[in-house]
Amino acid sequence: MARILVTSALPYINGVKHLGNLAGSMLPADVYARFMRLQGHEVLAICATDEHGAPAELAAAAVGQDVQTYCDEQHDIQQSIGDQFGLSWDYFGRTSSARNAEMTQRFAITLEKNGLIAEVVEQQIYSIDDGRFLPDRYVEGICPDCGFEKARGDQCDNCGRLLDPIELIEPYSTVSGSRNLQVRDTRHLQLRQTVIEERVRAWVDDSDGWPKFAKSIACKWLNEGLRDRTITRDLKWGVPVTKDGVLREGFEDKVFYVWFDAPIGYISATREWAESTGRDWECWWRTDKGAEDVRYVQFMGKDNVAFHTVSFPATLLGSEEPWKTVDALKAFNWLTWYGGKFSTSNKRGVFMDQALELLPADYWRWYLTAYGPENSDAQFTWDHFQISVNKDLADVLGNFVNRILKFGASRFDGVTPAGGKPGEAEAWLAREVETRLQAIASHYEAMEFRKAAAQTRALWAAGNEYLTKVEPWAHFRTDKDRAALGVRVGINLVRLCAIVAQPIIPEAAGKIFKALELKARHPWPRGTAAELLAALGPGHGFGPVEILFAKVEDDQISAWVERFGGAPEP
């Protein structure tokens, strides 16, 4: 049994997350954690809301709330929606917690003692009309690299380049829209990434567990040369900047930059989990306390990779303390909405709460896993969603499960029948089962989720093909033993189909287990295919299953297009 620490990029607090956020980090992290638990491993899955920074202030102001009240409400909303989507975090914390403030301040003090934090005077945009300095997210303008007209002061969402607000062309305040801006001097703390660059580079070079996509992003940053990065901001909302236990002189109106404190939230949330459960947290995060045996796996969208492969490692490595660093980093591309980006700020696309109003979570979990943005950007369209879930979930899995359980319940009184000897059809099925189970497990272990879903679908399809081969309904009156064999093997295959469905569509799997009069959760199947296809012997009770997946109809799609936008494909 391995010990596996799983973290997802932290969802930002400024409103309910859209399907792209779900597909790019939280859902695959959950699917992976669920699979590893089924394998018998000890898994700790940690997430939290990312609550500091300028966007939280802006979002709170937009709804007329103070930022603390806004974050309190939004954290509860996001946690509730995550629960409804079946996101099985062991702990869902908050970066605004007292524990995270303590940990962030502690790291800053340690880094400064190690010569990696410097106090500097730098130039920042000041809004005369707003009467304040404008942190990066409070400034927008034209990207100097690609010409994108709504680049933010910290990053261009179009080309991905990290920016400083003073680099923007024709900048304006996102608070008031004012262009009456000046560049003024302000004091800040910088993390001296240039000093630790070679150590970070060596760490990246030694990281063998990362998919090529993630590693290429890290190497691109390193090859361009790291820059010292400012880790404080002129804001009220955030972790206070302290020294020797009191507010640092000259920094009373400043806080730590959200990208400095947010990743530390993984550690802080683990501490809070441990404190709430009476467990030990250091054995997960400190290599001198047992964490050298932990496999740490991170999940995130591609725009978060650089911070997790450079800035956060620089914090951990620069502390000179035995912190656990990531072993495998799985990065995802973007789920696009009819050729454009999903956007929280622009309310573009379908959001998690809205998705649950339309259909149960398993529809979305399946689609976003089986057709998600794993190896390239993936475009969401209503037509593709409808075709995919109808075929995979209703026509393949739902049809197979319903056919065999309904027939078996009506003809064999809801009891697995005895009789019949396995033949050519059962030998074929055993080969299919062995091949598919090995492939599914292998793909999950490699974090190849689309491939794992494809092999899961193939096992479901094998069920329909098996029933076509054996046709128990055609032999019930003429060769009851032959019909009994087909039903018994078919029901055992239903059990296997539910087991392999658990990581992606846990609610549907639970319905199948209930129909089979089995406990709600089953470990990953072990044993030979022949043994697995005979696990439920004669005399085991079962009943028909409720409809697992109703088909998505054309009139539903028409209504959703009208509500959310998008257009049917020609």
N, C-alpha and C positions, 0 to 999 in steps of 0.2 A: 504494500500500500504506500503510495506516494503522498506527499503533502504539497498541495497546489494552491498558490495564492493567485486569485483572478481579480483584476481591476478593470473597470471601464472608464474611458474619458468621462469626466464629471459633467453632467448636464447643467447648462447655465440656468440661472434662476429667473431669467426674464421671460417667463411665460411657458406654457405647455410646449413640449418638444414636438417637432414634426416627424414624419415617417423616415426622413433621411437621417435624423439624429438617432432614431431607434435602430435603423438598419446598419449604421456605420460604427456602432460601438456597443450599446447596451444589449441589444438582442443577441449578437454573436457571443458576447461574453456570457450571457445566460445559457445559451445553447451548449457552449463548451463546458461550463460549470456543471450543468445537468448531466452531460454525458460522462464527465469524469467522476461524478458522484455515483452514477450507475455502475461504473467500472470498479467501485469499491474504494476509491481514493478519498483522502481527507481533503476537502475543498473549503477554502475560505473566500467567498465572493464579496468584494467591498465596492461600494459606490457612495456618492454623496452629491448634494447640490453645490454647485460652484457659485458663491453668493456675493463676492466682493467685486469692486471695480465700477467703472463709470456706467456700463449698461444697466446695472441694478439701480443706480441712482436715477437714470433717465426713465426707466420703466416705472419706478415708483412714482416719480413726478407726473408721468403721463396719466396715471389713474388717481392722482391726488392723495397718495398715502406717504407716510414717512417710510424710509427704506427698510427699517427693522420689521415693521408690521407687514409690509409687502413681502419680504423674504420669508417671514413666518408662514404666511398664507400659501405662498407658492411652493415652499418645501412640502407642506402637507398635501397639496394638490398633486405635485409630481410623484410623491411617494404612493399616493392612492392609485394614480393612473398606472404606475409601474406594477403595483400589485395586481391590478386588473389585467395587465398584459402578461402576468405570470413571471415577472422578473424576480428570480429567487435569490435576492441578495441576502447574505447573512447579516449585513448591516448597511443601512442607508443613512449616512450622516450628513453633516453640514460643515462647510468651510468657515462659517461664521461662529463656530463653537469656541468656547473658552479654551478647550484643549488644543484646537488648531492655532489659535493666537499664541498660546504658550510655546508650541512646537516651532512655529515660524520665527518667533523672537529668539528662541534658543539657537536655531540654525544660523540666524544672522549674526549673533554674537560670536558663535564658533568660527564662522567664516571670516569675520573681521579679525579675530585673534590669529587666524592663519594667513593673514595678509591678502585675502581675496575680496575684501570689500573696501572701497575707497569713497570718501566724501568728495563730491565734485560740484562745480558750478557749471550748469549747462543752460542752453537756450531752450525756451519753451514758449508756446503761443499763449498770449494773454488777450482776453476779450475785453475791450474797453467798455462795451455796452453791457456785458454780463458782470463786469467788475471782478473777474477771477481768472486764474490760470486755467487752461483747458487741457485736461489729460487727453491721451491719444484718442480714446473713443468719443470724445466730445468735439472732435475735429474731423471734417470730411473734405475731400477735394479731388483733384485729378491725379491719378497715379503717374509719377514721373517715368515709369518704365513702359507701361502698356497703354496709358491714356484712358483707363477706366474712370468714369466721371464720378463714381460714388465710392472711391477708395477711403478706407478709414485711416485714422492717424497711426494705427499700430500695424495694419496689414491690408494689403489689397486682396479682396475676395476673388478678383478675376484672375490675376497671375500668381498670387500666393506670396509675393515678396513682402518681407517684413519692412515696415516703414517707421520713420520718425515724423511726427506731425509737421515739422518745419520743412520736410521734403516735398509736401503736397503742393500742387499747383492750384492757384485760386482757392485757398482754403476758406472754410466758413464754419461758424459755430453751430453744432447740432442742438445746442440749448435754445438759441434764439434765431438762428439763421444769419446772424450778423457777420459781415465781412470786415468790420472795423476791428482788425486784429493787429497786434504787435508781437514781435519776438523780444522777450525779456529774459534776464538771467534769473535762475532759481537753483537752490541747493538740493542735491539728491545723493543717494547712495548708489553705487554701481557694483555689480558683481563682475569681478575681473576675469572674465572667461578667457581672455588672451593668455593669462598666466597659466591656466590649467588646460589649455587647448590640446597639448600633446598627450596629456593623460586621458582626456576624453576621447581623442582619436584612437589611442591604443585600446581603450575599452570598447569602442565601436568595432574596431578591427577584430577583436577577440570574440565578438558576439556572433556565435554560429547559429543561434536558434531563431534568427529573424528571417522572415520572408524577404526576398530580394527587393521588393517594392519599398518596404520600410527602410532597409539598409541604404538604398540608393538615395533616399531623401536626406538621411543623416550625413552621408558622404558628400552630397552636394553642398550642404551647409559648411562642412569642415573644409572642403576644397576651396570654397570662396573665402575662407578665413573667418574665424569667430571675432565678434566685436564685444567689448565690454558692454554690459547690459544694465540699464538703470532699473533698480528694483524698488523704487519708491515713487509715489505719485502725489500730486497736490489734490487730495480728496479728503473728505471727512469719513467716508464709509470704507472700512477695511481694518486690517490689523495695525494697531498703533506701532510707531517706531520707537523702541525703547533702548535704553542703555543703562546698565547698572540698576535695573529695576524701576526706572522712572522714564518719563518721556524724554527723548533725546533733544538736547538743546538745539533750537532752530528747526526742529521737525515736528513741532507740536500740532501743526495743521496738515501733516502728511501721513500717509499710510503706506504699507508695503504694496507693491504691485501685485495685482491678482495672479499673474502668472508665476510669481514667486511663491505665494502661499497656497495656491490651489493644489499643486501636486503633493505638497506636504500633507494635504488633506487625506491622502491614502493612508499615511501612517497614523494620523490623528484619529481617523474613523476606526482603524483597527484597534487603537487603544480604547476608544469608547465602547466598541464591541466587547473587548475583553473585560472592561470594567462593569459592563451591564450583565455579563454572563459568568463572571468569576473565572475567566480563562486568562491565559498568559499571552500577551501580545508580542513580547520581544522575541519569542521563538519563531515568529513569522517575519521579523524585520531586521534582527541583528544577528550577524553571522557568528558572533561570539556567544550567542545564547541559543543556538540550534538552527538558525535560518539558513545555514549553508546547505541543509538538506531540502530546502523549499524550492520548488520550481515556480518562479514568478512570471505570470503571463499577463500582458497588457493588451487592451483592445481600444482602438481609436480610429477616427477619420484621418485622412491624409494631412489635413491642415493642422493637426495636433502633433504630428510626428516629431517635428523639429524641436519643440519644447521638451518632449519626453526623451529624446535621444541626445540632446545637448544641454539645455539649461537645467533641467531637473537632475540629470547625472552629474553636472558640474557642482550642484549643491551637495549631493550625497558624497561624491568623491572628494570634494574640496573640504568637507568637514573633517576628514582624516579619521572618521569613526567607522566602525564595521557595519555599515548599513547594507542591506540586501538590495541589489540592483536587478533590473529586469533580465530574465533569461530569454523570453520569446515575446516579440512585439508584433502583433497582427494589425496591420493598417488596412483600412478600407477606402475605396474611392467614394465618389458622391452618387447618391440617388438623385437623379434630376427629374424635374417636373415639366414634361412636354418641351424638353430642350433647354429649359432654364433651371435655375437653382431653387430648391426649396428654401424658404427664408422665414425665420421667426419674426424678424423686425418688419418685413413687408407682408406678413400674413399670406405667403404664397405656398400653396400646396395643401395637403391634408395633415392635420395634427392628431396626436395620439388620442385625445379625448373625443375628437370628431370621428375618428376611425372606429372607436368602440360603439358609437351611436349607430353606425352603419351595419357592422358585422361583429361577431365574436372574435376574440383575440387570435384564435388559432388560424383563421383565414389570413390575417396579416402576418403572423409569425411564419407561416409556411411560405407565403409569397416572398417576403423580404429575405428569407434565408435561401430559398431555392433559386431566386432570380435577383438576388441582391448585388450591390456594387463591389464585388469582391476583387476581381482582377482588372476591372475597368469601370468607368462610370456606367450606371445602368439607368435607363429612362423609364419612369413610371408613366403608364397610360392606362386609362380605364379599360380599354379593350383588351390589352394584354393581361391585366389583372383578372378580368372576368374569364377569359379563355383558360388561363393557367389554373386558377383555383377550381373552376368547374371540372376540368379534365383530371387534374391530379387528385383533388380531394373528394369530389362527388363521384366521378366516373370510375376512378381506379380504386381508391381505398374504400370509400363509402359503399360502392356497388359490391365489392368483394365481401366485405363484412356483412352487409345486409343479406346478400344472397344465401350464404352458407348458414348464418345463424337463424334466419327465418325458416329456411327449409328444414334445418335440423330440429328446431323447436316444434314444428308442426308434424313432422313425420316420425321423430324419435322421442317425443314427449319431453324435450328439453334436457335430455341426458345423453352424454357422449356414448355412442353405441359400440358394442363389441362386434367382432367378426371381420373377415376378410384378411388376405395376406398381401403385403406390399408387393407391387409389381413395377413395370417399366415407368409408369407415370410417377410413382413415388420415388424411384431412383433418380429420375430427372429433377424432381422437386428438391430432393436432398442436395443434389449438386448445385442447384440455384441458391438454396439457402446458405450453403457453406460459402459459396463465392460472394454472395451479397453481404453476409454478415462480416466477413473478413474485410471487404472493401469499405463498408460503412465505418467500421472501427478505425481502419487505417486512415481514412480521410478526416475523421474527427481528430485523431491524434495529430495529424499534420495541419489542423485548422483549415481544411479545405471544405468549407461548408456547402457550397453549391454542389460539389461532387458527392458529399455525404448525402445530401437531399436527393440527388439523382439516383443513387444506389438504393436509398430507402424507397423511392418511388418504384424502382425496378422490382424490389421484393414484393411490394403490393401488387404490381402487375403480374408477377408470377402466380399470385393467388388466383386471379381471374383466369389465367391460362391453365392452371391446374384444374379448376372446375370445368373448363371447356373440355379438357382431356378426359376427365373421369365421369362427368355428367351423372351425379348420384340420383337426380330426379328421374333420369331415363331408365335407371336400373332398380328403382325401389320395389316395383311389383314383380320383376322377373329374377332379380339376383340381389336379395336384401343385404347379404354380406358385402357384396361389392359396393352397394350404396353406403353401407355403414362405414366401410373403410374410407371412402371419399369424405364423408362428413367428419369422421374422427380426425383424419389428417388435416382437413380444411380448418377445423376449429383450433387445432394446435398451431396452424399457420396464422390464424387470426391473432392468437396470443403473441406470436413472434412479431407480427406486424405492429401490434400495439406497443410492444417493448421498444422496438427501434424508433417508434414515433415519439416516444416520451421527450427527448431533448427539444424537439421543434414544436409539436402540438400536444402538450401535456393534458389539456382538458379532454380532447378527443380520446387520447389513450386511456384516460381514467374512465370514460364512458364504456369503452370496450371491456376493460377489466371488470367493471361492475356487471356487465351483461354476462361475462364468463364466471361470475361469482368468485372473483379473485381480489386480493388486496389491491389497494389503489396505486401502488408503486412496485415495480419489479426491477431487480438488478439486471445488468447486461447479460444476455444468454451465454452460457458456457456448456460445453459438451459437444458431441458429434451432432450432425444434422439429423441423423436418424433418431437419436435420443430426444432432441428438441421437438421433433415432429410427433413424438409419442409421450410428451411430458404430462398431458392430461389424458389419463387412461379411461377405460370404460367406466361408466357410472358417474362421471363428473357432471354436475348440473350446469345449465346455461339457459339463457333466454334471448329473445330477439332484442336488438339494440335500437334505441331511438335513432331517428335520422341524424347521422353525424354531421353532414354538410348539405344544406339545401343549396341548390344552384342559384348563382347570381343571375337575375333575369335582366332582359334588355331594358325594361321600364325603370328598373333600379339604376342602371347605368345612365340612362337619360336624365334622371332626376339628379344624380350626383354630378354629372357634367354641368347641369344648369346651376347647381349650388356652388361647386368648387372651381369650375372652369375646366379647361382642357376640351378636346374635341375628339370624337370617334375617328379611328384611323380609316382611310378610304379603302 
